[in-house]
């Protein structure tokens, strides 16, 4: 059974962003600062809401986030969500 938080997730990548950020030893403030230096206007509060899956992340931000974290965009998604994209 899903918890209320899982039922209303605003994004799919927040949990992975948090994991990748923490693996690098970065604070939310430090990560936001790195994103701003890379041209992404982001605050620490935005990072916190993303990581809690309380706020949607515009897809145009994913390349900048993945570049700062030094991973591919695909790596931002949970493993069970990878490969679900379909081509038409």
C-alpha positions as CSV (number, residue, x, y, z in Angstrom):
1,X,0.0,0.0,0.0
2,X,1.3,3.4,-0.9
3,X,1.6,6.2,1.6
4,X,-0.1,9.6,0.8
5,X,3.3,11.1,-0.1
6,X,3.9,8.3,-2.7
7,X,0.4,8.9,-4.2
8,X,1.0,12.5,-5.0
9,X,4.6,12.6,-6.2
10,X,5.3,15.7,-8.2
11,X,8.4,14.2,-10.0
12,X,10.2,10.9,-10.6
13,X,13.8,12.1,-10.1
14,X,13.8,13.8,-6.8
15,X,14.8,10.8,-4.8
16,X,17.7,10.0,-7.1
17,X,18.9,13.6,-7.1
18,X,19.1,13.5,-3.3
19,X,21.0,10.2,-3.4
20,X,23.5,11.5,-6.0
21,X,23.9,14.8,-4.2
22,X,24.5,13.0,-0.8
23,X,27.0,10.6,-2.4
24,X,29.0,13.6,-3.4
25,X,28.9,15.1,0.1
26,X,27.1,18.2,-1.1
27,X,24.5,20.1,1.0
28,X,21.3,21.3,-0.7
29,X,22.7,24.8,-0.5
30,X,26.0,23.8,-2.1
31,X,24.2,21.9,-4.8
32,X,21.9,24.9,-5.5
33,X,25.0,27.1,-5.7
34,X,26.6,24.7,-8.2
35,X,23.4,24.7,-10.3
36,X,23.3,28.6,-10.3
37,X,27.0,28.6,-11.4
38,X,26.0,26.4,-14.3
39,X,23.2,28.8,-15.3
40,X,20.3,27.2,-13.5
41,X,18.4,29.8,-11.4
42,X,17.8,27.4,-8.4
43,X,17.4,28.0,-4.6
44,X,18.0,25.6,-1.8
45,X,14.3,25.5,-1.1
46,X,13.7,24.4,-4.7
47,X,16.2,21.6,-4.3
48,X,14.5,20.5,-1.0
49,X,11.1,20.4,-2.7
50,X,12.4,18.4,-5.6
51,X,14.1,15.9,-3.3
52,X,10.9,15.4,-1.3
53,X,9.0,15.0,-4.7
54,X,6.8,17.9,-3.6
55,X,7.6,20.0,-6.6
56,X,7.7,19.2,-10.3
57,X,11.0,19.7,-12.2
58,X,10.8,21.2,-15.6
59,X,12.3,18.9,-18.1
60,X,14.5,21.7,-19.4
61,X,16.4,21.6,-16.1
62,X,17.4,17.9,-16.4
63,X,20.4,18.5,-18.6
64,X,21.8,21.1,-16.2
65,X,21.1,18.9,-13.2
66,X,22.7,15.9,-14.8
67,X,25.8,17.9,-15.9
68,X,26.4,19.2,-12.4
69,X,25.9,15.8,-10.9
70,X,28.1,14.3,-13.6
71,X,25.6,11.6,-14.6
72,X,23.5,11.0,-17.7
73,X,19.9,12.2,-17.7
74,X,18.8,8.5,-17.6
75,X,20.7,8.0,-14.3
76,X,18.4,10.6,-12.7
77,X,15.5,8.3,-13.0
78,X,14.9,5.4,-10.6
79,X,16.0,2.0,-12.1
80,X,12.5,0.7,-12.4
81,X,11.5,3.8,-14.5
82,X,14.4,3.4,-17.0
83,X,13.5,1.9,-20.3
84,X,9.8,2.8,-20.0
85,X,10.2,5.5,-22.6
86,X,8.6,4.5,-25.9
87,X,9.5,5.7,-29.4
88,X,6.8,6.5,-31.9
